[in-house]
Amino acid sequence: MKRNYKMTISYDGTRFYGWERQLTTDMTIQGKLENVLNRMLELPEGETVTVIGAGRTDAGVHARAMTANVLLDTCKTEDEIRAYMNQYLPEDISVNELKVCADRFHSRFKAKGKTYCYTFWCADRKPVFDRKYVTVIEERPDVDRMRRGLERLVGTHDFKSFCGNNKMKKSTVRAIFDAEIKEQGPYIRIYFHGSGFLQNMVRIMSGTLLEIGLGHMEPEEIDAILEKQQRKFAGPTAPPQGLCMMNVDY
């Protein structure tokens, strides 16, 4: 009898081509999870389980607590499944929790909100131990200017200008519930908590805020960027390694 299992997963996305399974490579998070589960279930060639993630992180992006669910027909206990997965998954992917959940639970459709963090590093030394998880910038930005720009992103808006997919046919309206910037020594961390995020949206917002902090754009320009609904008016897409999915709300 198949049961629905909810998982909380952490991964270092450095080596991977994003979350979503691809035909041309096995180096995706979804692909690695499914391969291990297929092995555990001893499925014949051509059959596969489908792991559904709460989001589809880009290549090089990390996650502290990605939520996923999967239907499995197995006699193994929750702890045995989790132990098996962690034994055979690579060292940069961890299944932290795994529990039977309601049949109707869907990690993406049931999500109420998500939190992402983008991290910049600015110092006269290298981030030796954090180099895979921060974006190094040479000039210290004016964080107060960045905060003024960030305030204008909070709320429900059409974020088409902050979408990396210019062929997006579905609605590009999203809600950012709250956002903040925290400074700690060389770290500048931008937290975004919203209903959901478009492709590259957090990275484009972060790149735009950095431009504001460096004086290349004004905080008030955010309003015009949102109104124009064209990607070319927003700032550059910040590199992937500085981005991490922190949490999913249900």
C-alpha positions in Angstrom: 0.0 0.0 0.0 1.4 3.4 -1.0 1.8 6.0 1.6 2.7 9.7 1.3 5.9 10.7 3.0 6.9 14.3 3.8 10.7 15.0 3.9 12.8 18.0 5.1 16.0 18.1 3.1 19.3 20.1 3.4 21.7 20.3 0.5 24.8 22.2 -0.7 23.9 23.0 -4.2 27.5 23.8 -5.4 27.9 20.6 -7.5 24.4 20.3 -8.7 22.4 21.6 -11.7 19.5 22.7 -9.5 16.6 20.8 -8.0 14.7 19.6 -11.0 15.5 16.2 -12.6 17.1 16.5 -16.1 17.6 14.0 -18.9 21.1 15.0 -19.6 22.6 14.7 -16.2 22.1 12.8 -12.9 23.6 15.8 -10.9 20.3 17.2 -9.7 18.8 17.1 -6.2 15.6 15.5 -7.3 17.4 13.0 -9.5 19.7 11.9 -6.6 16.8 11.4 -4.2 14.7 9.5 -6.7 17.7 7.2 -7.7 18.2 6.2 -4.1 14.5 5.5 -3.5 14.3 3.5 -6.7 17.2 1.4 -5.5 15.6 1.0 -2.0 12.3 -0.2 -3.6 14.2 -2.4 -6.1 12.0 -1.0 -8.9 12.5 -2.5 -12.4 14.1 -0.4 -15.1 11.7 2.1 -16.5 9.8 2.6 -13.3 10.5 5.4 -10.9 9.2 7.2 -7.9 8.6 11.0 -8.2 9.9 13.3 -5.4 7.9 16.5 -5.4 9.7 19.6 -4.1 8.3 22.7 -2.6 10.4 24.7 -5.0 12.9 24.4 -7.9 16.1 25.9 -6.8 18.6 27.0 -9.5 22.0 25.4 -10.2 24.4 26.3 -7.4 21.7 27.4 -4.9 21.5 25.8 -1.5 18.8 24.8 0.9 18.7 24.4 4.7 15.1 23.1 4.8 13.6 22.1 1.5 10.3 20.3 1.9 9.4 17.4 -0.4 6.9 14.6 -0.6 6.9 11.2 -2.2 4.5 8.2 -2.5 6.2 4.9 -1.5 5.1 1.3 -1.3 7.4 -0.1 1.4 7.4 -2.1 4.6 10.3 0.0 6.0 9.7 2.3 8.9 10.1 6.1 8.6 13.5 5.9 10.4 14.6 3.0 8.2 13.8 4.9 5.0 15.5 8.0 6.2 18.6 6.0 7.3 18.7 4.2 4.0 18.5 7.5 2.1 21.3 9.2 4.1 23.5 6.1 3.7 23.4 6.2 -0.1 22.9 9.9 -0.8 26.1 12.0 -1.4 27.5 13.8 1.5 26.1 17.2 0.4 22.5 16.0 0.6 20.8 15.1 3.9 17.3 14.0 4.7 16.8 15.5 8.1 13.2 14.4 8.7 10.8 11.9 7.1 7.3 11.2 8.3 4.1 9.7 6.9 1.7 12.5 6.0 -1.8 13.0 4.7 -2.5 11.5 1.3 -3.5 14.9 0.0 -0.4 16.7 1.2 1.5 18.2 -1.7 4.8 20.0 -0.9 4.4 22.7 -3.6 0.6 23.3 -3.8 0.1 23.3 0.0 2.9 25.7 0.7 1.8 28.9 2.3 5.1 30.7 2.1 8.9 30.4 1.7 11.9 32.1 3.2 15.1 32.7 1.3 18.3 34.4 2.4 20.9 36.0 0.1 24.3 36.6 1.6 27.0 39.1 0.5 30.5 39.1 2.0 32.6 42.3 2.1 35.9 42.3 3.8 39.7 42.7 3.3 40.1 39.0 3.7 38.7 35.9 1.8 35.7 33.9 3.1 37.8 30.7 3.1 35.3 28.5 5.0 32.2 30.2 3.6 33.4 30.7 0.0 30.7 28.4 -1.4 27.9 30.1 0.4 28.4 33.9 -0.1 28.9 36.3 -2.9 32.1 38.4 -2.5 31.8 42.1 -3.2 34.8 44.5 -3.1 33.0 47.7 -2.1 30.9 48.1 1.0 27.3 49.1 0.0 25.2 51.6 1.9 22.9 49.2 3.6 20.4 52.0 4.7 19.8 52.7 1.0 19.3 49.0 0.4 16.8 48.9 3.2 14.8 51.8 1.6 14.7 49.9 -1.7 13.7 46.7 0.1 10.8 48.3 1.8 9.3 49.1 -1.7 9.4 45.4 -2.6 7.3 44.3 0.4 3.6 43.7 -0.5 1.7 42.2 -3.4 3.1 43.3 -6.7 3.5 42.0 -10.3 7.2 41.0 -10.2 7.6 40.4 -13.9 10.6 42.8 -14.0 12.3 40.5 -11.5 11.6 37.2 -13.3 14.4 35.5 -15.2 11.9 33.7 -17.5 10.8 36.2 -20.2 8.4 33.6 -21.7 6.5 33.2 -18.4 2.8 32.7 -19.3 1.4 32.3 -15.8 0.8 35.1 -13.4 3.9 36.9 -12.1 2.0 38.4 -9.2 3.5 37.5 -5.9 3.4 38.7 -2.3 6.4 39.4 -0.1 5.1 39.3 3.4 8.2 40.7 5.1 11.9 41.3 4.4 14.9 42.5 6.2 18.7 43.1 5.9 21.0 42.0 8.7 24.7 43.0 9.0 27.1 40.9 11.0 30.8 41.8 10.4 31.6 41.1 6.8 28.2 39.4 6.2 25.2 41.3 4.6 22.2 39.0 4.6 18.9 39.8 2.9 15.9 37.8 4.0 12.8 37.5 1.9 9.6 35.8 3.2 6.9 35.5 0.6 4.1 33.5 -0.9 6.3 32.2 -3.6 9.1 33.3 -5.9 9.6 33.4 -9.7 12.6 32.0 -11.5 15.7 34.0 -10.4 13.4 36.5 -8.5 15.4 36.5 -5.3 18.7 36.8 -7.1 17.5 39.6 -9.3 16.0 41.5 -6.3 19.3 41.0 -4.4 21.4 42.2 -7.4 19.1 45.3 -7.7 19.4 46.1 -4.0 23.2 45.8 -4.3 23.1 48.3 -7.2 21.1 50.7 -4.9 23.6 50.2 -2.1 26.5 51.0 -4.4 24.8 54.2 -5.6 24.2 53.0 -9.1 20.4 53.2 -8.7 18.1 55.0 -6.4 15.8 53.3 -3.8 12.8 55.1 -5.4 13.5 53.4 -8.7 12.0 50.2 -7.4 8.5 51.6 -8.0 9.2 52.3 -11.6 10.9 49.0 -12.2 7.8 47.1 -10.8 5.5 49.3 -13.0 7.4 48.8 -16.2 7.2 44.9 -16.0 10.3 44.4 -18.1 13.4 42.5 -16.9 15.8 44.9 -18.5 15.0 47.7 -16.0 15.9 45.7 -12.9 19.5 45.2 -11.7 21.8 42.2 -12.5 21.1 38.7 -11.4 23.2 38.0 -8.3 25.3 34.8 -8.5 23.7 31.6 -7.2 26.1 30.6 -4.4 24.9 33.4 -2.2 21.3 32.1 -2.1 19.8 29.6 0.3 16.3 28.4 0.9 15.7 28.6 4.6 12.2 27.4 5.3 8.8 26.5 3.8 5.5 27.4 5.6 2.5 25.1 5.7 
